Amino acid sequence: MFLHPVDVLFIPAHVAPFIHPAHNVSLFSLALFIQKILKKLGIKTDYNTHSDAGGPKKTFVVVHGLEFEIMPEAYSFWERIYMRYSIKLSCRWAKKIIAVSKNTKKDLIELYKIPENKIEVIYEGVSTVIASPAVSGINSAKQSLNNSYKLNKKEIATVAKLPRNDTLPYLLFIGRLEKRKNIAGIISAFEILKEKYNIPHSLVLAGLPGYGYESIKYKIAGSKYKEEIIMPGFVSDEDKFGLIKNADVFLFPTFYEGFGLPILEAQSVSVPVVTSNTSSFPEVGGDSVAYVTPSEPMSIADSTYKIISDESFRNDIIKKGNENVKRFSWKKCAEEIATLLITN
């Protein structure tokens, strides 16, 4: 939490703070502030999101994933040391550990030998405000949105029988641009879609650079379709959902995630999702997404093309996504955490 700058949209998946302090707030003052809130609620405990090592008091810790243990090559040496130290000590001190998925619980048991009865699974949620028609239309004017992020700088020929947006059709990834997110695989899949299927779409990779970004830049620079790969950088929260809403397909074939919240964010605005068949994705996506093998760009490309070319399949997956997202809410998440705090 304190090794990275404040970054609301692209906070690393393994660090999702309960209360994110201003840059000039010390650990000590933050701890006092949290304790003050808990005292007012009548809860005598500590609550953290594995950002510190815990302490001798009754402590509850949320673990968002152990990706750094599964893919150590995708993290710097100091990131791995920091996360391993903070999470292991936090879990050791914790009265209860909250895992954001059954897959994360499994990883904690297998990798850190934590007793199963010490871990509770509480799913994350997706904002119903974002999913509501009124709010999702904040930036629904496609021309305005595309101008803001320079998405209509090129004229792309229309391919017969392919449904498309009113302006420029695009495939979208949002997240930190780093090795673990399989950006190279997404780019390779996009090149296949252009070569094999001649799709009219651009590829939008929205997010800030992460670990391994230099190799991603190099791959884009060498791509035959580099002019159709758009990188708007950081986008505001409002425009993030505008970008998602107007995408033809949301691509999230990352190698490993503790939960996979972007899947639900896309489904909340009725956008079909292509995601991986690994880690927590089947648990979160159910039968409402198109699963791929993340290490195989052809798998990503073929599933993406099926969505944009087969209207019946596309409509079916969108309908299932609308139902799937109802399983998750921040209200339910908060209620389950509150119950855990009060009863333990």
Secondary structure, 3 states (H helix, E strand, C coil): CCCCCCCCCCCCCCCCCCCCCCCCCCHHHHHHHHHHHHHHCCCCCEEECCCCCCCCCCEEEEECCCHHHHCHHHCCHHHHHHHHHHHHHHHHHEEEEEECCHHHHHHHHHHHCCCHHHEEECCCCCCHHHHCHHHHCCCCCHHHHHHHCCCCCCCCCCCCCCCCCCCCCEEEEECCECHHHCHHHHHHHHHHHHHHHCCCCEEEEECCECCCHHHHHHHHHCCCCHHHEECCCCCCHHHHHHHHHCCCEEEECCCCCCCCHHHHHHHCCCCCEEEECCCCHHHHHCCCCEEECCCCHHHHHHHHHHHHHCHHHHHHHHHHHHHHHHHCCHHHHHHHHHHHHHHC
